[in-house]
Amino acid sequence: MKLKNKVCIVTGAASGLGRGIAHTFAREGGKVVIADLKLAAAQATADEIIKAGGTAMAVGMDVTSEEQVNAGVAAVVAAYGGVDVLVSNAGIQIVHPIEEFPFSEWKKMLAIHLDGAFLTTKACVPHMQKSGKGGAIIYMGSVHSKEASKLKTAYVTAKHGLIGLCKTIAKEGGEYGIRANVICPGYVRTPLVDKQIPEQAAELGISEDDVIKKVMLKDTVDGEFTTIEDVAEVALLFAGFETNALTGQSLVVSHGWFMQ
C-alpha cells in the first residue's frame, strides 16, 4: 500500500489516463478524488473504485475556472482533511496547421493544460504546506513536452510549458517537502488519441493506418502504443516517492520514441 490513506486528486479522471491512474492509486490505498468536467462520469468512476473496495469521491471541476477549482479542493479538504497528491491530467487535443489555427482554440488549449495546472497547483499547495508532510504534484506532459509534431502548435507549446511550471514549483516547494514532476507519455490509445487519428489523416491526406504506423509510432523501438497501465505505474512512482531526491524531473514513457 504505497499510498495508504493519502488524499489524491486526479483531474480529468473520468476516462483515459486519469481513470487508470485513479484506479491504480486506489489499489495502493489512496483516497482518490475523481475531478472532472463531467460530474456524472466522475461519479461513475468513483463508484467503480468503491465497488472494488477502494475509497473515492467525485468532484465536478472545470480546471480553467478558479472558482470551481478552489471549491473542489475545499470540498476535498472538508471530506478527507487535506491533500497529499495532485495529478494535473485534464487535457484535450486540437490539430490544425498554424495558418488555420483559430485563436479561440489556441487559447482554449492553453487554458486547459496550463491554466488548469496552475490553478490546481495554487489551490493544493497551501494544504500541503500546512500539513507539514509535504506532497507530490504530478503534471501530465507528453513526449511533446520534449519534441514537436506538425499541426500541434498549441499542444506542443502547452506541454513544453508544463516543464517550466514543474521546475518552478519544485524550487518553491522544496523547503516544504513538496515534490513536482512531469510524466511524458508517448501515444496512448485513449479517446483523445483515437479522435486524433481521423483528424490527422484528413489534415495530412493519408490513411488512418498510416497515421498510426508512419506518424504516431514510427520512431518507437517496437511500433507499440504506450499503455494506460504504463503511465499509471510512473504516476505511482512519483506519488509514492517520499523525498526531494526526485523532484523537478520529467520522465518519458514512450517505447523509445524520445530518448534523453
C-alpha positions as a Markdown table, in Angstrom:
| # | Residue | x | y | z |
|---|---|---|---|---|
| 1 | Met | 0.0 | 0.0 | 0.0 |
| 2 | Lys | 2.3 | 2.7 | -1.3 |
| 3 | Leu | -0.3 | 5.5 | -0.9 |
| 4 | Lys | -2.2 | 4.3 | 2.2 |
| 5 | Asn | -4.6 | 7.0 | 3.4 |
| 6 | Lys | -3.0 | 9.6 | 1.1 |
| 7 | Val | -5.5 | 12.0 | -0.4 |
| 8 | Cys | -5.0 | 12.0 | -4.2 |
| 9 | Ile | -6.8 | 14.5 | -6.5 |
| 10 | Val | -6.7 | 13.4 | -10.2 |
| 11 | Thr | -8.1 | 15.8 | -12.7 |
| 12 | Gly | -9.7 | 14.6 | -15.9 |
| 13 | Ala | -10.1 | 11.3 | -14.1 |
| 14 | Ala | -13.4 | 10.1 | -15.6 |
| 15 | Ser | -11.8 | 8.5 | -18.5 |
| 16 | Gly | -8.4 | 7.6 | -20.2 |
| 17 | Leu | -5.2 | 8.1 | -18.4 |
| 18 | Gly | -6.8 | 9.9 | -15.4 |
| 19 | Arg | -9.2 | 7.0 | -14.8 |
| 20 | Gly | -6.3 | 4.5 | -15.0 |
| 21 | Ile | -4.2 | 6.5 | -12.5 |
| 22 | Ala | -7.2 | 6.8 | -10.2 |
| 23 | His | -7.7 | 3.1 | -10.1 |
| 24 | Thr | -4.0 | 2.4 | -9.5 |
| 25 | Phe | -3.9 | 4.9 | -6.7 |
| 26 | Ala | -6.9 | 3.4 | -5.1 |
| 27 | Arg | -5.4 | -0.1 | -5.3 |
| 28 | Glu | -2.4 | 1.3 | -3.4 |
| 29 | Gly | -4.6 | 2.6 | -0.6 |
| 30 | Gly | -5.1 | 6.2 | -1.7 |
| 31 | Lys | -8.3 | 8.2 | -1.0 |
| 32 | Val | -8.9 | 9.2 | -4.6 |
| 33 | Val | -10.7 | 12.2 | -5.8 |
| 34 | Ile | -12.1 | 11.9 | -9.3 |
| 35 | Ala | -12.2 | 15.6 | -10.5 |
| 36 | Asp | -13.7 | 16.0 | -14.0 |
| 37 | Leu | -15.7 | 18.4 | -16.0 |
| 38 | Lys | -18.4 | 15.7 | -16.4 |
| 39 | Leu | -19.6 | 15.1 | -12.9 |
| 40 | Ala | -21.8 | 12.1 | -13.7 |
| 41 | Ala | -18.9 | 10.3 | -15.4 |
| 42 | Ala | -16.7 | 11.2 | -12.5 |
| 43 | Gln | -19.2 | 9.7 | -10.1 |
| 44 | Ala | -19.3 | 6.5 | -12.2 |
| 45 | Thr | -15.5 | 6.2 | -11.9 |
| 46 | Ala | -15.7 | 6.8 | -8.2 |
| 47 | Asp | -18.4 | 4.2 | -7.9 |
| 48 | Glu | -16.2 | 1.6 | -9.7 |
| 49 | Ile | -13.4 | 2.2 | -7.2 |
| 50 | Ile | -15.7 | 2.0 | -4.2 |
| 51 | Lys | -17.2 | -1.2 | -5.6 |
| 52 | Ala | -13.7 | -2.7 | -5.8 |
| 53 | Gly | -13.1 | -1.9 | -2.2 |
| 54 | Gly | -11.3 | 1.5 | -2.5 |
| 55 | Thr | -12.1 | 4.9 | -1.2 |
| 56 | Ala | -13.1 | 7.6 | -3.7 |
| 57 | Met | -15.3 | 10.7 | -4.2 |
| 58 | Ala | -16.3 | 12.6 | -7.3 |
| 59 | Val | -15.9 | 16.4 | -7.8 |
| 60 | Gly | -17.2 | 18.4 | -10.8 |
| 61 | Met | -14.4 | 20.7 | -11.9 |
| 62 | Asp | -13.7 | 22.9 | -14.8 |
| 63 | Val | -9.9 | 23.3 | -14.3 |
| 64 | Thr | -10.0 | 26.6 | -16.2 |
| 65 | Ser | -12.3 | 28.1 | -13.6 |
| 66 | Glu | -10.5 | 29.4 | -10.5 |
| 67 | Glu | -13.8 | 29.4 | -8.6 |
| 68 | Gln | -14.6 | 25.7 | -9.5 |
| 69 | Val | -11.0 | 24.6 | -8.7 |
| 70 | Asn | -11.0 | 26.3 | -5.3 |
| 71 | Ala | -14.4 | 25.0 | -4.4 |
| 72 | Gly | -13.5 | 21.5 | -5.5 |
| 73 | Val | -10.3 | 21.5 | -3.5 |
| 74 | Ala | -12.2 | 22.9 | -0.5 |
| 75 | Ala | -14.7 | 20.1 | -0.7 |
| 76 | Val | -11.9 | 17.5 | -0.7 |
| 77 | Val | -10.2 | 19.0 | 2.3 |
| 78 | Ala | -13.6 | 19.1 | 4.1 |
| 79 | Ala | -14.2 | 15.4 | 3.3 |
| 80 | Tyr | -10.7 | 14.0 | 3.8 |
| 81 | Gly | -8.8 | 16.6 | 5.8 |
| 82 | Gly | -6.1 | 17.6 | 3.3 |
| 83 | Val | -4.4 | 17.0 | 0.0 |
| 84 | Asp | -1.3 | 14.8 | -0.4 |
| 85 | Val | -1.1 | 14.2 | -4.2 |
| 86 | Leu | -2.2 | 16.2 | -7.1 |
| 87 | Val | -2.2 | 14.8 | -10.6 |
| 88 | Ser | -2.9 | 17.5 | -13.1 |
| 89 | Asn | -4.1 | 15.4 | -16.0 |
| 90 | Ala | -7.0 | 17.2 | -17.7 |
| 91 | Gly | -6.4 | 17.9 | -21.3 |
| 92 | Ile | -7.7 | 18.0 | -24.8 |
| 93 | Gln | -6.3 | 17.9 | -28.3 |
| 94 | Ile | -7.0 | 20.2 | -31.3 |
| 95 | Val | -5.0 | 19.9 | -34.5 |
| 96 | His | -4.6 | 22.5 | -37.3 |
| 97 | Pro | -1.8 | 23.9 | -39.5 |
| 98 | Ile | -0.7 | 27.2 | -37.9 |
| 99 | Glu | -2.2 | 29.4 | -40.6 |
| 100 | Glu | -5.6 | 27.8 | -40.0 |
| 101 | Phe | -5.4 | 27.6 | -36.2 |
| 102 | Pro | -8.3 | 29.6 | -34.7 |
| 103 | Phe | -7.0 | 31.9 | -31.9 |
| 104 | Ser | -10.0 | 30.9 | -29.8 |
| 105 | Glu | -8.9 | 27.3 | -30.0 |
| 106 | Trp | -5.3 | 28.2 | -29.2 |
| 107 | Lys | -6.5 | 30.0 | -26.0 |
| 108 | Lys | -8.7 | 27.0 | -25.1 |
| 109 | Met | -5.8 | 24.6 | -25.4 |
| 110 | Leu | -3.5 | 26.7 | -23.2 |
| 111 | Ala | -6.2 | 27.4 | -20.7 |
| 112 | Ile | -7.0 | 23.7 | -20.1 |
| 113 | His | -3.4 | 22.5 | -20.0 |
| 114 | Leu | -1.5 | 25.4 | -18.4 |
| 115 | Asp | -4.2 | 27.5 | -16.6 |
| 116 | Gly | -5.6 | 24.2 | -15.2 |
| 117 | Ala | -2.2 | 23.1 | -13.9 |
| 118 | Phe | -1.5 | 26.5 | -12.4 |
| 119 | Leu | -4.9 | 26.8 | -10.7 |
| 120 | Thr | -5.0 | 23.3 | -9.2 |
| 121 | Thr | -1.4 | 23.7 | -8.0 |
| 122 | Lys | -2.1 | 27.0 | -6.5 |
| 123 | Ala | -5.2 | 25.6 | -4.7 |
| 124 | Cys | -3.4 | 22.5 | -3.4 |
| 125 | Val | 0.0 | 23.8 | -2.3 |
| 126 | Pro | -1.2 | 25.7 | 0.8 |
| 127 | His | -2.8 | 22.5 | 2.2 |
| 128 | Met | 0.4 | 20.5 | 1.5 |
| 129 | Gln | 2.4 | 23.3 | 3.3 |
| 130 | Lys | 0.0 | 23.4 | 6.2 |
| 131 | Ser | 0.1 | 19.6 | 6.8 |
| 132 | Gly | 3.8 | 19.6 | 7.4 |
| 133 | Lys | 4.0 | 16.4 | 5.4 |
| 134 | Gly | 4.7 | 17.9 | 2.0 |
| 135 | Gly | 3.2 | 16.3 | -1.0 |
| 136 | Ala | 3.5 | 15.3 | -4.6 |
| 137 | Ile | 2.4 | 17.2 | -7.7 |
| 138 | Ile | 2.4 | 15.4 | -11.0 |
| 139 | Tyr | 1.8 | 17.0 | -14.3 |
| 140 | Met | 0.7 | 15.1 | -17.3 |
| 141 | Gly | 3.1 | 16.2 | -20.0 |
| 142 | Ser | 3.8 | 14.3 | -23.2 |
| 143 | Val | 6.7 | 13.4 | -25.5 |
| 144 | His | 5.5 | 16.7 | -27.0 |
| 145 | Ser | 7.0 | 18.3 | -23.8 |
| 146 | Lys | 10.3 | 17.5 | -25.5 |
| 147 | Glu | 9.6 | 17.1 | -29.2 |
| 148 | Ala | 7.3 | 18.7 | -31.8 |
| 149 | Ser | 4.9 | 17.4 | -34.4 |
| 150 | Lys | 3.1 | 19.1 | -37.3 |
| 151 | Leu | -0.4 | 20.5 | -36.6 |
| 152 | Lys | 0.1 | 20.8 | -32.9 |
| 153 | Thr | 1.3 | 24.3 | -32.1 |
| 154 | Ala | -0.9 | 24.8 | -29.1 |
| 155 | Tyr | -0.5 | 21.3 | -27.7 |
| 156 | Val | 3.3 | 21.4 | -28.0 |
| 157 | Thr | 3.5 | 24.9 | -26.5 |
| 158 | Ala | 1.4 | 23.9 | -23.6 |
| 159 | Lys | 3.2 | 20.6 | -22.9 |
| 160 | His | 6.6 | 22.4 | -23.0 |
| 161 | Gly | 5.2 | 25.0 | -20.6 |
| 162 | Leu | 4.4 | 22.3 | -18.0 |
| 163 | Ile | 8.1 | 21.5 | -17.8 |
| 164 | Gly | 8.8 | 25.1 | -16.7 |
| 165 | Leu | 5.9 | 25.2 | -14.3 |
| 166 | Cys | 7.1 | 21.9 | -12.7 |
| 167 | Lys | 10.7 | 23.1 | -12.2 |
| 168 | Thr | 9.5 | 26.3 | -10.6 |
| 169 | Ile | 7.1 | 24.5 | -8.2 |
| 170 | Ala | 9.9 | 22.1 | -7.3 |
| 171 | Lys | 12.1 | 25.0 | -6.4 |
| 172 | Glu | 9.4 | 26.8 | -4.4 |
| 173 | Gly | 8.1 | 23.6 | -2.7 |
| 174 | Gly | 11.4 | 22.0 | -1.7 |
| 175 | Glu | 11.6 | 23.5 | 1.7 |
| 176 | Tyr | 8.1 | 22.1 | 2.5 |
| 177 | Gly | 8.8 | 18.7 | 1.1 |
| 178 | Ile | 6.5 | 19.3 | -1.9 |
| 179 | Arg | 7.8 | 17.5 | -5.0 |
| 180 | Ala | 6.8 | 18.3 | -8.6 |
| 181 | Asn | 7.5 | 16.0 | -11.6 |
| 182 | Val | 6.2 | 15.6 | -15.1 |
| 183 | Ile | 5.2 | 12.3 | -16.9 |
| 184 | Cys | 5.8 | 12.5 | -20.6 |
| 185 | Pro | 3.9 | 9.6 | -22.3 |
| 186 | Gly | 4.1 | 8.7 | -26.0 |
| 187 | Tyr | 0.9 | 7.9 | -27.8 |
| 188 | Val | -1.6 | 6.0 | -25.6 |
| 189 | Arg | -4.8 | 4.6 | -27.1 |
| 190 | Thr | -7.2 | 6.8 | -25.1 |
| 191 | Pro | -10.3 | 8.6 | -26.6 |
| 192 | Leu | -8.1 | 11.6 | -27.0 |
| 193 | Val | -5.7 | 9.8 | -29.4 |
| 194 | Asp | -8.5 | 7.9 | -31.1 |
| 195 | Lys | -10.0 | 11.2 | -32.0 |
| 196 | Gln | -6.7 | 12.4 | -33.5 |
| 197 | Ile | -6.3 | 9.6 | -35.9 |
| 198 | Pro | -9.0 | 10.5 | -38.4 |
| 199 | Glu | -8.3 | 14.2 | -37.9 |
| 200 | Gln | -4.6 | 13.8 | -38.7 |
| 201 | Ala | -5.5 | 11.5 | -41.7 |
| 202 | Ala | -7.7 | 14.3 | -43.1 |
| 203 | Glu | -5.2 | 17.1 | -42.5 |
| 204 | Leu | -2.2 | 15.1 | -43.9 |
| 205 | Gly | -4.0 | 13.4 | -46.7 |
| 206 | Ile | -3.0 | 9.9 | -45.7 |
| 207 | Ser | -4.9 | 6.8 | -44.4 |
| 208 | Glu | -5.7 | 6.3 | -40.7 |
| 209 | Asp | -3.4 | 3.2 | -40.7 |
| 210 | Asp | -0.6 | 5.3 | -42.0 |
| 211 | Val | -1.2 | 7.9 | -39.3 |
| 212 | Ile | -0.7 | 5.1 | -36.7 |
| 213 | Lys | 2.3 | 3.5 | -38.3 |
| 214 | Lys | 4.1 | 6.4 | -40.1 |
| 215 | Val | 3.3 | 9.3 | -37.8 |
| 216 | Met | 2.4 | 8.2 | -34.3 |
| 217 | Leu | 4.6 | 5.1 | -33.8 |
| 218 | Lys | 7.2 | 5.4 | -36.5 |
| 219 | Asp | 10.0 | 6.4 | -34.0 |
| 220 | Thr | 9.3 | 3.8 | -31.3 |
| 221 | Val | 11.6 | 0.8 | -30.9 |
| 222 | Asp | 8.8 | -1.7 | -31.4 |
| 223 | Gly | 5.8 | 0.0 | -33.1 |
| 224 | Glu | 3.7 | -0.2 | -30.0 |
| 225 | Phe | 1.5 | 2.2 | -28.2 |
| 226 | Thr | 2.3 | 3.2 | -24.6 |
| 227 | Thr | -0.4 | 1.8 | -22.3 |
| 228 | Ile | -2.5 | 3.4 | -19.6 |
| 229 | Glu | -1.0 | 1.0 | -17.2 |
| 230 | Asp | 2.5 | 2.1 | -18.1 |
| 231 | Val | 1.7 | 5.7 | -17.3 |
| 232 | Ala | -0.2 | 4.8 | -14.1 |
| 233 | Glu | 2.8 | 3.0 | -12.8 |
| 234 | Val | 5.0 | 6.0 | -13.4 |
| 235 | Ala | 2.4 | 8.2 | -11.6 |
| 236 | Leu | 2.6 | 5.8 | -8.7 |
| 237 | Leu | 6.3 | 6.1 | -8.6 |
| 238 | Phe | 6.2 | 9.9 | -8.4 |
| 239 | Ala | 3.3 | 9.9 | -5.9 |
| 240 | Gly | 4.9 | 7.4 | -3.6 |
| 241 | Phe | 8.4 | 8.8 | -3.6 |
| 242 | Glu | 8.9 | 10.4 | -0.3 |
| 243 | Thr | 11.9 | 12.7 | -0.6 |
| 244 | Asn | 13.2 | 15.7 | -2.6 |
| 245 | Ala | 15.7 | 13.4 | -4.3 |
| 246 | Leu | 13.1 | 13.0 | -7.1 |
| 247 | Thr | 11.7 | 16.5 | -7.9 |
| 248 | Gly | 11.8 | 18.8 | -10.9 |
| 249 | Gln | 12.1 | 15.9 | -13.3 |
| 250 | Ser | 10.4 | 14.7 | -16.4 |
| 251 | Leu | 10.2 | 11.0 | -17.3 |
| 252 | Val | 9.5 | 9.9 | -20.8 |
| 253 | Val | 7.4 | 6.8 | -21.2 |
| 254 | Ser | 7.2 | 6.2 | -25.0 |
| 255 | His | 8.6 | 2.9 | -26.2 |
| 256 | Gly | 11.8 | 4.8 | -27.1 |
| 257 | Trp | 10.2 | 7.4 | -29.3 |
| 258 | Phe | 12.2 | 10.1 | -27.5 |
| 259 | Met | 15.4 | 9.2 | -25.7 |
| 260 | Gln | 17.1 | 11.6 | -23.3 |
